[in-house]
Amino acid sequence: MIIDLKIGKLTHQDLGQIQMYVNYYKRKLMNDGDNPPIGIILCTDKNQSVVKYTLPEDEKHIFASRYRMCLPTVEELENEMNKEYQELIQTQH
């Protein structure tokens, strides 16, 4: 997995750059039996049109998403962890 963290608006260049990283990994660093690499761009402002028209239509291994500039509170993190834990317990029974 290749993660690129961007501050600011997502650009065509950012998508081209992550595509280059993914291609390089596929050609130079992958071992036999490895799953295909995934490229993830996290940015403060995502333009869906840029994503749609820059990447090939069949591209299934590049993802772009927005992130928040503030961190969750300790209480929010605890609540999320408890929720995930309860779901895990329920799936085991």
Secondary structure, 3 states (H helix, E strand, C coil): CEEEEEEEECCHHHHHHHHHHHHHHHHHHCCCCCCCCCEEEEEEECCHHHHHHHCCCCCCCEEEEECCCCCCCHHHHHHHHHHHHHHHHHHHC
